[in-house]
Amino acid sequence: MTEPVPAAPTPAAPLTEAEDKQWASFAHFGGILGFVPALIIWLVFKDRGPKTDVEGKEALNFQLTIVIAYVVGSILTIVLIGGLILLVAWVLSIIFSILGGIKVNAGGSYRYPFAIRFIK
């Protein structure tokens, strides 16, 4: 007996303009929790909405830059300046994530003032 051939999965439907804007702003706001929300949103929705692709990459690049700052700060806690680096990175992550989310939610685009462009 032959088994039935499973149907090929259908690609997910493109996001509407409102959904695209919403997920793009969530990618920025997710930075408050770390890099994982931006990573998940970008991976899941990058092919479904152009704004989510661009803004998700931007948010993810910034969050990866912050992770590097956390690692450097953690290493430098030995010489006591690391605590300050960790605090500054944490505060900047929250502030810029909120600013990015607000700007994108208003319909604009946001580019972080500093971020290493890992994903182009």
Residue pairs with C-beta under 8 A, 6 or more apart in sequence:
11 47
12 47
12 48
13 48
14 48
14 49
15 23
15 45
15 48
15 49
15 52
19 49
20 45
20 48
20 49
20 50
20 51
20 52
21 51
21 104
21 105
21 107
22 105
23 41
23 45
23 49
23 52
23 56
24 49
24 51
24 52
24 54
24 55
24 56
24 104
25 55
25 100
25 101
25 102
25 104
25 105
26 37
26 41
26 101
27 37
27 38
27 41
27 42
27 52
27 55
27 56
27 59
27 60
28 38
28 55
28 58
28 59
28 97
28 98
28 100
28 101
28 103
28 104
28 110
29 37
29 97
29 98
29 100
29 101
30 36
30 37
30 38
30 41
30 59
30 97
31 37
31 38
31 59
31 62
31 63
31 66
31 93
31 94
31 96
31 97
31 100
32 93
32 94
32 97
32 98
34 63
34 67
35 60
35 63
35 64
35 66
35 67
38 56
38 59
38 60
38 63
39 60
39 63
41 52
41 56
41 59
42 52
42 53
42 56
42 57
42 59
42 60
42 119
45 52
45 53
45 56
46 52
46 53
46 56
46 57
47 53
51 104
51 109
54 109
55 100
55 104
55 109
55 110
57 119
57 120
58 100
58 110
58 111
58 112
58 115
59 97
59 100
60 118
60 119
61 112
61 115
61 116
61 117
61 118
61 119
62 93
62 96
62 97
62 100
62 112
62 115
63 93
64 116
64 118
65 112
65 114
65 115
65 116
66 89
66 92
66 93
68 116
69 85
69 86
69 88
69 89
70 86
70 89
72 82
72 85
73 82
73 83
73 84
73 85
73 86
73 89
74 82
74 86
75 82
76 82
76 85
77 83
77 86
96 112
96 113
99 110
100 110
100 112
103 109
103 110
104 110
